[in-house]
Amino acid sequence: MDDHDRWIRNLVYRRFIELGRAPTLAELTDDLGGDAEPALQRLHEGHALVLEPDRAEIRMANPFSAVPTPHRVEAGGRSWYGNCAWDAFGIPAALHVDGHVTSTCPDCGEPIEIEIRGERPIHTPGGATGSRRTGLRTHASRIRRPLTASA
């Protein structure tokens, strides 16, 4: 990636943050002129972002998802979707702001609610997982349990 494409990638991220969503090709064309679509294609080919399969619109620019996912983030007065639970944690970290992550346990489907303060997850009674009877460690152990021959 050359300096020009790096500048365009950074523009995409700035616009994502300013707008609270992915900038559209039309919006980027306003910023970049006729270079917008070829630039997005180059960034896609270089794995700097992912475009929709059928058009030059941004689907994701890690950690941000342009489409709704189960991983919702409230941070810096805006809402975003993360591509996965780990990306959801990455949004407040990337913005250097406190936030709130809402997700679900992929194993049992229970809601997971986690506050991020000072770039660290904060346990709140009954709030870390949305359940008073299980803790975040329980959810993590379900996800990371070893595979067995019967699994």
C-alpha positions as MATLAB code, in Angstrom:
seq = 'MDDHDRWIRNLVYRRFIELGRAPTLAELTDDLGGDAEPALQRLHEGHALVLEPDRAEIRMANPFSAVPTPHRVEAGGRSWYGNCAWDAFGIPAALHVDGHVTSTCPDCGEPIEIEIRGERPIHTPGGATGSRRTGLRTHASRIRRPLTASA';
ca = [
       0.000    0.000    0.000;
       1.469    3.332   -1.008;
       1.137    6.618    0.894;
      -1.815    7.748   -1.247;
      -3.807    4.571   -0.548;
      -2.866    4.788    3.149;
      -4.257    8.343    3.168;
      -7.479    7.097    1.526;
      -7.749    4.230    4.036;
      -7.378    6.730    6.873;
     -10.032    8.922    5.249;
     -12.397    5.924    5.181;
     -11.804    5.362    8.913;
     -12.255    9.070    9.731;
     -15.538    9.140    7.814;
     -16.680    5.881    9.461;
     -16.086    7.477   12.868;
     -17.618   10.864   11.945;
     -20.727    9.332   10.365;
     -21.205    6.379   12.723;
     -21.413    4.181    9.595;
     -19.427    3.337    6.506;
     -19.116    6.164    4.015;
     -20.876    5.423    0.750;
     -19.135    5.365   -2.600;
     -21.016    8.584   -3.473;
     -19.708   10.295   -0.319;
     -16.161    9.133   -1.019;
     -16.516   10.298   -4.631;
     -17.366   13.757   -3.248;
     -14.085   13.594   -1.292;
     -11.886   11.862   -3.878;
     -13.471   12.392   -7.268;
     -13.057    9.655   -9.858;
     -10.345    7.923   -7.791;
     -12.841    6.711   -5.175;
     -13.926    3.433   -6.764;
     -10.468    2.343   -7.996;
      -9.033    3.270   -4.586;
     -11.637    1.157   -2.775;
     -10.872   -1.738   -5.112;
      -7.144   -1.430   -4.363;
      -7.799   -1.319   -0.614;
     -10.062   -4.363   -0.927;
      -7.435   -6.275   -2.916;
      -4.833   -5.313   -0.290;
      -7.108   -6.601    2.521;
      -7.319   -3.133    4.118;
     -11.135   -3.282    3.973;
     -13.844   -5.518    2.523;
     -16.299   -4.452   -0.161;
     -19.723   -5.854   -0.873;
     -19.401   -8.744   -3.347;
     -21.499   -7.053   -6.038;
     -20.561   -3.379   -5.708;
     -17.921   -0.927   -4.475;
     -19.568   -0.244   -1.117;
     -17.750   -0.927    2.135;
     -18.887   -4.003    4.054;
     -16.262   -3.789    6.792;
     -13.149   -1.950    7.833;
     -11.885   -3.751   10.932;
     -13.023   -3.416   13.643;
     -16.121   -1.733   12.155;
     -18.895   -3.590   10.346;
     -21.095   -1.705    7.890;
     -23.838   -4.296    8.261;
     -25.709   -5.209   11.448;
     -24.154   -7.995   13.497;
     -24.922   -9.441   16.950;
     -22.024   -7.338   18.312;
     -23.320   -3.831   19.027;
     -21.101   -1.114   20.480;
     -22.048    2.207   22.051;
     -18.972    4.429   22.342;
     -18.154    8.097   22.076;
     -21.821    9.032   21.742;
     -22.344    6.807   18.682;
     -23.310    3.246   17.867;
     -21.433    0.779   15.698;
     -21.364   -2.916   14.926;
     -18.251   -5.022   15.343;
     -17.524   -7.858   12.908;
     -17.121  -10.220   15.864;
     -17.019   -9.969   19.658;
     -13.288   -9.215   19.645;
     -13.751   -6.441   17.087;
     -16.523   -5.010   19.275;
     -13.950   -4.609   22.066;
     -11.605   -3.035   19.538;
     -13.942   -0.150   18.726;
     -13.740    1.663   22.103;
     -10.017    0.823   22.217;
      -9.421    2.296   18.745;
     -11.371    5.421   19.661;
      -9.769    5.683   23.129;
     -13.204    6.149   24.710;
     -15.377    4.291   27.191;
     -18.110    2.135   25.746;
     -20.682   -0.583   26.114;
     -20.622   -3.875   24.193;
     -23.791   -5.898   23.684;
     -23.467   -9.382   22.258;
     -24.650  -12.947   22.794;
     -22.899  -16.095   23.895;
     -22.412  -18.186   20.731;
     -22.791  -21.369   22.783;
     -25.959  -20.770   24.794;
     -27.411  -17.607   23.264;
     -27.492  -15.680   26.554;
     -27.050  -11.928   26.222;
     -23.667  -10.483   27.150;
     -23.389   -6.867   28.276;
     -19.950   -5.467   29.069;
     -18.949   -1.957   30.043;
     -15.554   -0.712   28.886;
     -13.965    1.934   31.124;
     -10.410    3.164   30.830;
      -9.880    0.663   27.985;
     -10.719   -2.257   30.289;
     -13.840   -4.406   30.662;
     -15.662   -3.661   33.913;
     -17.636   -6.319   35.756;
     -21.020   -5.110   36.925;
     -23.106   -7.516   39.030;
     -25.647   -9.168   36.758;
     -24.489   -7.025   33.852;
     -21.325   -8.656   32.588;
     -23.265  -11.453   30.970;
     -26.855  -10.396   31.440;
     -27.277  -13.320   33.826;
     -26.829  -13.464   37.588;
     -26.331  -17.218   37.586;
     -23.371  -17.442   35.198;
     -20.223  -15.404   34.902;
     -18.113  -14.352   31.958;
     -15.632  -17.121   32.778;
     -18.414  -19.669   32.370;
     -19.136  -18.321   28.885;
     -15.453  -18.280   27.981;
     -14.952  -21.853   29.179;
     -17.873  -23.016   27.037;
     -16.345  -21.414   23.978;
     -12.801  -22.665   24.620;
     -13.601  -26.206   25.774;
     -11.414  -28.781   24.018;
     -12.819  -30.801   21.163;
     -13.258  -34.485   21.840;
     -13.830  -37.425   19.559;
     -17.558  -37.188   20.309;
     -17.734  -33.439   19.548;
];
